[in-house]
Amino acid sequence: MIFNTGSALLDAIVLAAVSKEPEGTYGYKITQEVRNVLEISESTLYPVLRRLQKDNCLETYDMEYGGRNRRYYKITEQGRRQLLLYSQEWKSYSGKISKMLEEVV
């Protein structure tokens, strides 16, 4: 993709991916979900997860899987409110850009 992805858009995409799993999901699976819409490395994803956790949008818990602990991320009520705000803003923003670009063609 030739367009840069700002931190707010990346936060929105990560929150949307995590919100799909009511019981939470783990980092690798989140990376795969996000990669369905944009190219991202795990080294980019984990700082986003930490920031969202710090902002009380995500909570974590550990669960044993295959003899090791796996960290799960779950969206909080604050995270759901933030995701709703991102969704509303995105609809407005993307609609305006789409309209402008359609006028060019």
Rosetta constraint file for C-alpha pairs under 8 A:
AtomPair CA 1 CA 38 HARMONIC 7.38 0.50
AtomPair CA 5 CA 9 HARMONIC 6.30 0.50
AtomPair CA 5 CA 10 HARMONIC 6.48 0.50
AtomPair CA 6 CA 10 HARMONIC 6.28 0.50
AtomPair CA 7 CA 11 HARMONIC 5.98 0.50
AtomPair CA 8 CA 12 HARMONIC 6.17 0.50
AtomPair CA 8 CA 86 HARMONIC 7.89 0.50
AtomPair CA 9 CA 13 HARMONIC 6.23 0.50
AtomPair CA 9 CA 86 HARMONIC 7.79 0.50
AtomPair CA 10 CA 14 HARMONIC 6.17 0.50
AtomPair CA 10 CA 48 HARMONIC 7.80 0.50
AtomPair CA 11 CA 15 HARMONIC 6.05 0.50
AtomPair CA 11 CA 48 HARMONIC 6.69 0.50
AtomPair CA 11 CA 52 HARMONIC 7.35 0.50
AtomPair CA 12 CA 16 HARMONIC 6.08 0.50
AtomPair CA 12 CA 83 HARMONIC 5.96 0.50
AtomPair CA 12 CA 86 HARMONIC 5.96 0.50
AtomPair CA 12 CA 87 HARMONIC 7.59 0.50
AtomPair CA 13 CA 17 HARMONIC 6.21 0.50
AtomPair CA 13 CA 34 HARMONIC 6.64 0.50
AtomPair CA 14 CA 18 HARMONIC 6.19 0.50
AtomPair CA 14 CA 30 HARMONIC 7.13 0.50
AtomPair CA 14 CA 34 HARMONIC 6.61 0.50
AtomPair CA 14 CA 48 HARMONIC 7.99 0.50
AtomPair CA 14 CA 49 HARMONIC 7.84 0.50
AtomPair CA 15 CA 19 HARMONIC 5.93 0.50
AtomPair CA 15 CA 75 HARMONIC 6.99 0.50
AtomPair CA 15 CA 79 HARMONIC 7.04 0.50
AtomPair CA 15 CA 80 HARMONIC 7.92 0.50
AtomPair CA 15 CA 83 HARMONIC 6.31 0.50
AtomPair CA 16 CA 20 HARMONIC 6.63 0.50
AtomPair CA 16 CA 83 HARMONIC 6.87 0.50
AtomPair CA 17 CA 21 HARMONIC 7.77 0.50
AtomPair CA 17 CA 30 HARMONIC 6.25 0.50
AtomPair CA 17 CA 33 HARMONIC 6.12 0.50
AtomPair CA 17 CA 34 HARMONIC 6.77 0.50
AtomPair CA 18 CA 24 HARMONIC 6.49 0.50
AtomPair CA 18 CA 25 HARMONIC 6.33 0.50
AtomPair CA 18 CA 30 HARMONIC 6.71 0.50
AtomPair CA 18 CA 73 HARMONIC 7.01 0.50
AtomPair CA 18 CA 74 HARMONIC 6.37 0.50
AtomPair CA 18 CA 75 HARMONIC 6.31 0.50
AtomPair CA 19 CA 24 HARMONIC 7.64 0.50
AtomPair CA 19 CA 74 HARMONIC 7.27 0.50
AtomPair CA 19 CA 75 HARMONIC 5.82 0.50
AtomPair CA 19 CA 80 HARMONIC 7.73 0.50
AtomPair CA 21 CA 25 HARMONIC 6.22 0.50
AtomPair CA 21 CA 74 HARMONIC 7.72 0.50
AtomPair CA 22 CA 74 HARMONIC 7.27 0.50
AtomPair CA 23 CA 74 HARMONIC 6.52 0.50
AtomPair CA 24 CA 72 HARMONIC 5.75 0.50
AtomPair CA 24 CA 73 HARMONIC 5.10 0.50
AtomPair CA 24 CA 74 HARMONIC 4.11 0.50
AtomPair CA 24 CA 75 HARMONIC 7.17 0.50
AtomPair CA 25 CA 29 HARMONIC 6.75 0.50
AtomPair CA 25 CA 30 HARMONIC 6.88 0.50
AtomPair CA 25 CA 72 HARMONIC 4.99 0.50
AtomPair CA 25 CA 73 HARMONIC 5.36 0.50
AtomPair CA 25 CA 74 HARMONIC 6.63 0.50
AtomPair CA 26 CA 30 HARMONIC 6.23 0.50
AtomPair CA 26 CA 70 HARMONIC 7.05 0.50
AtomPair CA 26 CA 71 HARMONIC 5.88 0.50
AtomPair CA 26 CA 72 HARMONIC 4.42 0.50
AtomPair CA 26 CA 73 HARMONIC 5.94 0.50
AtomPair CA 27 CA 31 HARMONIC 6.16 0.50
AtomPair CA 27 CA 42 HARMONIC 7.83 0.50
AtomPair CA 27 CA 45 HARMONIC 7.94 0.50
AtomPair CA 27 CA 46 HARMONIC 7.48 0.50
AtomPair CA 27 CA 71 HARMONIC 7.43 0.50
AtomPair CA 27 CA 72 HARMONIC 7.20 0.50
AtomPair CA 27 CA 73 HARMONIC 7.63 0.50
AtomPair CA 28 CA 32 HARMONIC 6.38 0.50
AtomPair CA 28 CA 42 HARMONIC 7.44 0.50
AtomPair CA 29 CA 33 HARMONIC 6.29 0.50
AtomPair CA 30 CA 34 HARMONIC 6.15 0.50
AtomPair CA 31 CA 35 HARMONIC 6.05 0.50
AtomPair CA 31 CA 40 HARMONIC 7.16 0.50
AtomPair CA 31 CA 41 HARMONIC 7.32 0.50
AtomPair CA 31 CA 42 HARMONIC 6.36 0.50
AtomPair CA 31 CA 45 HARMONIC 6.88 0.50
AtomPair CA 32 CA 36 HARMONIC 6.64 0.50
AtomPair CA 33 CA 37 HARMONIC 7.69 0.50
AtomPair CA 34 CA 38 HARMONIC 6.25 0.50
AtomPair CA 34 CA 39 HARMONIC 7.60 0.50
AtomPair CA 34 CA 40 HARMONIC 7.23 0.50
AtomPair CA 35 CA 39 HARMONIC 5.14 0.50
AtomPair CA 35 CA 40 HARMONIC 6.09 0.50
AtomPair CA 40 CA 44 HARMONIC 6.46 0.50
AtomPair CA 40 CA 45 HARMONIC 7.04 0.50
AtomPair CA 41 CA 45 HARMONIC 6.40 0.50
AtomPair CA 42 CA 46 HARMONIC 6.26 0.50
AtomPair CA 43 CA 47 HARMONIC 7.40 0.50
AtomPair CA 44 CA 48 HARMONIC 6.98 0.50
AtomPair CA 45 CA 49 HARMONIC 6.32 0.50
AtomPair CA 46 CA 50 HARMONIC 6.19 0.50
AtomPair CA 47 CA 51 HARMONIC 6.10 0.50
AtomPair CA 48 CA 52 HARMONIC 6.15 0.50
AtomPair CA 49 CA 53 HARMONIC 6.10 0.50
AtomPair CA 49 CA 58 HARMONIC 7.61 0.50
AtomPair CA 50 CA 54 HARMONIC 6.09 0.50
AtomPair CA 51 CA 55 HARMONIC 6.17 0.50
AtomPair CA 52 CA 56 HARMONIC 6.33 0.50
AtomPair CA 52 CA 57 HARMONIC 5.16 0.50
AtomPair CA 52 CA 58 HARMONIC 5.68 0.50
AtomPair CA 53 CA 57 HARMONIC 5.61 0.50
AtomPair CA 53 CA 58 HARMONIC 4.48 0.50
AtomPair CA 53 CA 59 HARMONIC 5.80 0.50
AtomPair CA 53 CA 60 HARMONIC 7.77 0.50
AtomPair CA 54 CA 58 HARMONIC 7.89 0.50
AtomPair CA 56 CA 76 HARMONIC 6.99 0.50
AtomPair CA 56 CA 78 HARMONIC 6.37 0.50
AtomPair CA 56 CA 79 HARMONIC 6.87 0.50
AtomPair CA 57 CA 75 HARMONIC 5.99 0.50
AtomPair CA 57 CA 76 HARMONIC 5.32 0.50
AtomPair CA 57 CA 77 HARMONIC 7.26 0.50
AtomPair CA 57 CA 78 HARMONIC 5.21 0.50
AtomPair CA 57 CA 79 HARMONIC 3.62 0.50
AtomPair CA 57 CA 80 HARMONIC 7.38 0.50
AtomPair CA 57 CA 82 HARMONIC 7.43 0.50
AtomPair CA 58 CA 73 HARMONIC 6.22 0.50
AtomPair CA 58 CA 74 HARMONIC 5.45 0.50
AtomPair CA 58 CA 75 HARMONIC 4.55 0.50
AtomPair CA 58 CA 76 HARMONIC 5.36 0.50
AtomPair CA 58 CA 79 HARMONIC 6.23 0.50
AtomPair CA 59 CA 73 HARMONIC 5.72 0.50
AtomPair CA 59 CA 74 HARMONIC 5.29 0.50
AtomPair CA 59 CA 75 HARMONIC 6.40 0.50
AtomPair CA 59 CA 76 HARMONIC 6.51 0.50
AtomPair CA 60 CA 71 HARMONIC 6.61 0.50
AtomPair CA 60 CA 72 HARMONIC 5.42 0.50
AtomPair CA 60 CA 73 HARMONIC 4.63 0.50
AtomPair CA 60 CA 74 HARMONIC 6.16 0.50
AtomPair CA 61 CA 71 HARMONIC 5.79 0.50
AtomPair CA 61 CA 72 HARMONIC 5.34 0.50
AtomPair CA 61 CA 73 HARMONIC 6.82 0.50
AtomPair CA 62 CA 69 HARMONIC 5.95 0.50
AtomPair CA 62 CA 70 HARMONIC 5.44 0.50
AtomPair CA 62 CA 71 HARMONIC 4.43 0.50
AtomPair CA 62 CA 72 HARMONIC 5.92 0.50
AtomPair CA 63 CA 69 HARMONIC 5.36 0.50
AtomPair CA 63 CA 70 HARMONIC 5.35 0.50
AtomPair CA 63 CA 71 HARMONIC 6.54 0.50
AtomPair CA 63 CA 72 HARMONIC 7.39 0.50
AtomPair CA 64 CA 68 HARMONIC 5.33 0.50
AtomPair CA 64 CA 69 HARMONIC 4.31 0.50
AtomPair CA 64 CA 70 HARMONIC 5.95 0.50
AtomPair CA 65 CA 69 HARMONIC 5.93 0.50
AtomPair CA 65 CA 70 HARMONIC 6.18 0.50
AtomPair CA 75 CA 79 HARMONIC 5.51 0.50
AtomPair CA 75 CA 80 HARMONIC 6.67 0.50
AtomPair CA 76 CA 80 HARMONIC 6.25 0.50
AtomPair CA 77 CA 81 HARMONIC 6.29 0.50
AtomPair CA 78 CA 82 HARMONIC 6.20 0.50
AtomPair CA 79 CA 83 HARMONIC 6.01 0.50
AtomPair CA 80 CA 84 HARMONIC 6.15 0.50
AtomPair CA 81 CA 85 HARMONIC 6.32 0.50
AtomPair CA 82 CA 86 HARMONIC 6.17 0.50
AtomPair CA 83 CA 87 HARMONIC 6.02 0.50
AtomPair CA 84 CA 88 HARMONIC 6.22 0.50
AtomPair CA 85 CA 89 HARMONIC 6.16 0.50
AtomPair CA 86 CA 90 HARMONIC 5.94 0.50
AtomPair CA 87 CA 91 HARMONIC 6.24 0.50
AtomPair CA 88 CA 92 HARMONIC 6.52 0.50
AtomPair CA 89 CA 93 HARMONIC 6.03 0.50
AtomPair CA 90 CA 94 HARMONIC 5.69 0.50
AtomPair CA 91 CA 95 HARMONIC 5.85 0.50
AtomPair CA 92 CA 96 HARMONIC 6.34 0.50
AtomPair CA 93 CA 97 HARMONIC 6.42 0.50
AtomPair CA 94 CA 98 HARMONIC 5.94 0.50
AtomPair CA 95 CA 99 HARMONIC 6.09 0.50
AtomPair CA 96 CA 100 HARMONIC 6.24 0.50
AtomPair CA 97 CA 101 HARMONIC 6.13 0.50
AtomPair CA 98 CA 102 HARMONIC 5.95 0.50
AtomPair CA 99 CA 103 HARMONIC 6.35 0.50
AtomPair CA 100 CA 104 HARMONIC 6.94 0.50
AtomPair CA 101 CA 105 HARMONIC 7.03 0.50
